[in-house]
């Protein structure tokens, strides 16, 4: 049984941390290296880390000044000694057999990386609504050439949450998270790893629970989202180039990325936490439209199999109806 290092960046999550750590130490796969990186927590998270360290010798704790999740993950990577490396968020949960089943699959397939789905648990007023996310349409081993066909069939739609991946240590030995990206930093890291990989395993396992609560990043305005997408799209293009796509195939997939990314910017600007005025939001969308080359990519964008909501949203984007996008987006965000 090869050792797997699981890196957990931690910052002010004391109410949820014990449940997360319990779910890790009770994995049926026992050969674990559990690296907890306390990123300058001001609550009792640091003490909880030390308490768990005393009861499980597999746990190592790093304490550092608050520098952000990317720096915390990088600190964990510098220490990790496992043959495999994965990540978990400190307020999430792993079902007991997750790592055992995934390690069995990746060792059977002898692949560089494994991807698995997850359960998204959305908490509101003490109640949880769960849904399965990121389930691949194919389960098993893919070569680089087969990955190309898979990506084309998925129109480039690939989950890039780092907690859904298990990497060989060799694959990501020279990769690090970009500390200058405040959001979607894991997407860039994942794309860089996928570009290097030669073999991939896709698993339908969804035994990772991704918890979304009030105050989660999904509900917070991200003022530097355009910059984050800029880096994400650059690495996405590099990944597609590693698959040797034709220029037409590349444009079709990147059109999905840019147009869908623009729609995400609209949502981001309409969140209640956004402090920009209506005029500033409008100018921000105008600027993003130019940078994302929406008028160029709309000719490649496919609405086949799109639902009514998607078609309506895309119609407003392509017709330059930014004001309507902001108004409807604001209503959508208020509705929750």
C-alpha positions in Angstrom: 0.0 0.0 0.0 1.6 3.2 -1.2 1.4 6.2 1.2 -0.9 9.1 0.3 -0.4 12.6 1.6 -3.6 14.6 2.2 -3.0 18.3 2.6 -5.6 20.4 4.5 -5.2 24.2 4.5 -6.9 25.6 7.6 -8.1 29.1 8.5 -10.7 30.0 11.2 -12.9 26.9 10.7 -13.0 25.7 14.4 -16.8 24.8 14.3 -16.3 22.4 11.4 -12.7 21.2 11.7 -13.1 18.3 14.1 -15.7 16.6 11.8 -13.4 17.1 8.9 -10.4 15.6 10.7 -12.5 12.7 12.1 -13.5 11.8 8.5 -9.9 11.7 7.5 -8.4 9.8 10.4 -11.2 7.2 10.1 -10.4 6.4 6.4 -10.3 2.7 5.8 -7.1 3.3 3.8 -4.6 3.5 6.7 -1.3 4.5 5.0 -1.9 8.2 5.3 0.3 11.3 5.9 -2.1 14.0 7.1 -0.6 17.5 6.8 -2.6 20.2 8.5 -1.5 23.8 7.6 -2.8 26.4 10.0 -2.7 29.6 8.0 -2.6 32.0 11.0 -6.0 31.2 12.4 -7.3 33.5 15.1 -9.9 31.1 16.5 -9.2 27.8 18.1 -8.4 26.0 14.9 -4.7 25.9 15.7 -5.3 24.3 19.1 -7.6 21.7 17.5 -4.8 20.8 15.1 -2.4 20.2 18.0 -5.0 18.1 19.9 -5.5 15.8 16.9 -1.7 15.5 16.4 -1.4 14.0 19.9 -3.9 11.3 19.2 -2.9 10.3 15.6 0.9 10.0 14.8 0.1 10.3 11.1 -0.8 14.0 11.6 1.8 16.7 11.0 1.0 20.3 11.7 2.4 23.5 10.1 1.7 26.9 11.7 2.3 30.0 9.6 1.3 33.6 9.3 -1.9 34.2 7.4 -0.8 34.2 3.7 -3.8 32.6 1.9 -4.8 29.1 0.8 -2.3 28.9 -2.0 0.7 29.5 0.3 -0.8 27.0 2.8 -1.2 24.3 0.2 2.4 25.0 -1.1 3.7 24.6 2.5 2.0 21.2 2.6 3.4 20.2 -0.8 6.9 21.0 0.4 6.5 18.6 3.3 4.5 15.8 1.5 6.3 12.5 1.2 3.5 10.3 0.0 3.6 8.5 -3.4 0.2 10.1 -4.0 -1.0 13.5 -3.0 -4.5 14.9 -2.6 -6.2 17.9 -0.9 -9.2 18.5 1.3 -10.9 21.7 2.5 -11.1 22.0 6.3 -14.9 22.3 6.4 -15.6 19.3 4.1 -16.1 15.6 4.8 -14.7 12.4 3.4 -16.8 9.2 3.6 -14.7 6.3 5.1 -13.9 4.4 1.9 -13.1 7.3 -0.4 -9.4 7.0 -0.4 -9.3 3.2 -0.4 -11.5 3.0 -3.4 -9.6 5.7 -5.3 -6.2 4.3 -4.5 -7.3 0.9 -5.7 -8.5 2.4 -9.0 -5.4 4.5 -9.6 -3.0 1.6 -8.8 -5.0 -0.8 -11.0 -4.9 1.7 -13.9 -1.3 2.8 -13.2 -2.3 6.4 -14.1 -0.7 9.7 -13.3 -3.8 11.2 -11.9 -7.3 10.2 -10.7 -10.5 12.3 -10.8 -13.6 11.6 -8.8 -17.0 13.3 -8.4 -18.4 14.9 -5.2 -21.5 15.6 -3.2 -22.3 19.3 -2.9 -24.0 20.0 0.4 -25.6 23.5 0.5 -26.5 24.6 4.1 -29.2 27.2 4.7 -30.9 27.8 8.0 -29.5 24.6 9.5 -30.9 22.5 6.6 -28.8 20.8 3.9 -29.6 20.2 0.3 -27.4 17.7 -1.4 -26.7 16.9 -5.0 -24.1 14.9 -6.9 -21.7 16.9 -9.0 -18.9 16.2 -11.5 -19.8 12.7 -12.3 -17.8 11.7 -15.4 -19.6 10.3 -18.4 -16.9 7.6 -18.6 -15.3 5.6 -15.8 -11.9 4.0 -16.3 -8.4 4.7 -17.8 -7.8 7.2 -20.6 -4.6 7.7 -22.5 -3.6 11.2 -23.8 -5.2 10.5 -27.1 -8.4 9.2 -25.5 -8.4 12.2 -23.3 -8.7 14.4 -26.4 -11.8 12.5 -27.5 -13.3 12.8 -24.0 -12.7 16.5 -23.8 -14.2 17.1 -27.2 -17.3 15.1 -26.2 -17.6 17.1 -23.0 -17.1 20.4 -24.9 -14.2 21.1 -22.6 -16.3 20.8 -19.5 -14.0 19.5 -16.8 -14.2 19.9 -13.1 -11.1 21.7 -11.7 -11.7 21.6 -8.0 -8.4 20.3 -6.6 -10.1 18.2 -3.9 -11.5 16.0 -6.7 -8.0 14.9 -7.8 -5.4 12.5 -6.6 -2.0 13.0 -8.2 1.2 11.0 -8.2 3.9 13.0 -6.3 6.1 12.7 -9.4 3.5 14.4 -11.6 3.3 17.6 -9.5 6.8 17.7 -8.0 7.6 21.0 -9.7 4.1 22.5 -9.6 2.9 25.1 -7.0 -0.2 27.1 -6.4 -0.1 30.8 -7.5 -0.4 32.9 -4.3 -1.3 36.0 -6.3 -4.7 34.5 -7.3 -7.4 35.2 -4.7 -9.9 32.9 -6.4 -10.0 29.8 -8.6 -6.3 29.2 -7.8 -6.8 25.5 -7.8 -8.1 25.5 -11.4 -4.7 26.8 -12.7 -2.9 24.1 -10.7 -5.1 21.3 -11.9 -4.8 22.4 -15.6 -1.0 22.5 -15.3 -1.0 18.9 -13.8 -3.4 17.6 -16.5 -1.2 19.1 -19.2 1.8 17.1 -17.8 -0.1 13.8 -17.3 0.0 11.0 -19.9 -2.7 8.8 -18.3 -5.9 9.6 -16.4 -8.4 7.6 -14.3 -12.0 8.9 -14.1 -14.0 7.6 -11.2 -17.7 8.0 -10.5 -17.0 7.9 -6.8 -18.8 10.8 -5.1 -17.8 10.2 -1.4 -16.3 13.6 -0.9 -18.7 16.1 0.7 -18.1 19.7 -0.5 -19.9 22.0 2.0 -21.2 25.4 1.0 -22.4 27.7 3.8 -23.2 31.3 4.2 -19.9 33.2 3.9 -18.4 30.6 1.5 -16.4 31.9 -1.4 -19.3 31.0 -3.7 -21.4 33.8 -2.1 -18.7 36.4 -1.9 -17.9 39.1 -4.5 -14.5 38.5 -6.0 -13.1 41.9 -7.3 -10.2 40.2 -9.1 -12.2 37.5 -10.8 -11.2 38.7 -14.3 -7.6 38.2 -13.5 -8.3 34.8 -12.1 -10.1 33.7 -15.2 -7.3 35.2 -17.3 -4.8 32.8 -15.8 -7.3 29.9 -15.8 -8.0 30.3 -19.5 -4.3 30.5 -20.3 -3.7 27.2 -18.6 -6.8 25.7 -20.2 -5.4 26.6 -23.6 -2.0 25.0 -22.7 -3.8 21.8 -21.7 -5.8 21.7 -24.9 -2.6 22.3 -26.9 -1.0 19.3 -25.1 -3.9 17.2 -26.5 -3.1 18.5 -30.0 -6.5 19.8 -30.9 -7.2 21.4 -34.2 -7.6 25.2 -34.3 -11.4 24.7 -34.9 -11.7 22.4 -32.0 -9.7 24.8 -29.8 -11.9 27.7 -30.7 -15.1 25.7 -30.0 -14.0 24.7 -26.6 -12.5 28.1 -25.7 -15.7 29.8 -26.7 -17.5 27.8 -24.0 -14.9 28.8 -21.5 -15.0 32.5 -22.3 -18.8 32.9 -22.7 -19.5 30.9 -19.6 -16.8 32.8 -17.8 -18.4 36.0 -18.8 -21.7 34.8 -17.4 -20.0 34.0 -14.1 -18.7 37.5 -14.0 -22.2 38.8 -14.3 -23.2 36.6 -11.3 -20.2 37.8 -9.4 -21.1 41.5 -9.9 -24.7 40.9 -8.9 -23.9 39.3 -5.5 -25.2 41.4 -2.5 -21.6 41.7 -1.3 -20.5 43.6 -4.4 -19.8 47.2 -3.6 -19.7 48.6 -7.2 -22.2 51.1 -8.5 -24.4 50.2 -11.5 -22.2 52.3 -13.8 -19.1 50.5 -12.5 -20.7 47.1 -13.0 -21.6 48.1 -16.6 -18.1 49.3 -17.3 -16.6 46.2 -15.8 -18.7 44.0 -18.1 -17.9 46.1 -21.1 -14.2 45.7 -20.4 -14.5 42.0 -19.8 -16.5 41.6 -23.1 -13.5 43.1 -24.9 -10.8 41.1 -23.1 -12.8 37.8 -23.4 -13.4 38.5 -27.1 -17.1 37.6 -26.8 -18.0 38.9 -30.2 -15.4 36.7 -31.7 -16.2 33.6 -29.8 -20.0 33.8 -30.2 -19.7 32.2 -33.7 -18.2 29.1 -32.2 -20.5 28.9 -29.1 -22.9 25.9 -29.2 -26.4 26.1 -27.6 -27.2 22.5 -28.6 -28.8 20.8 -25.6 -28.9 24.1 -23.8 -32.0 24.8 -21.6 -34.3 27.8 -21.8 -32.5 29.7 -19.1 -29.1 29.1 -20.7 -30.4 30.3 -24.1 -32.0 33.4 -22.6 -28.8 34.3 -20.7 -26.6 33.8 -23.8 -29.0 35.8 -26.0 -28.6 38.8 -23.6 -24.8 38.4 -23.6 -24.5 38.2 -27.4 -26.8 41.2 -27.9 -24.8 43.4 -25.6 -27.7 43.8 -23.1 -25.4 44.3 -20.1 -27.9 46.4 -18.1 -30.6 43.7 -18.4 -28.0 41.1 -17.4 -27.2 43.1 -14.3 -30.9 43.6 -13.4 -31.9 40.0 -14.0 -28.7 38.8 -12.3 -29.4 40.9 -9.2 -33.0 39.4 -9.0 -31.5 35.9 -9.4 -29.0 36.4 -6.6 -31.6 37.9 -4.2 -33.8 34.9 -4.9 -30.9 32.7 -3.9 
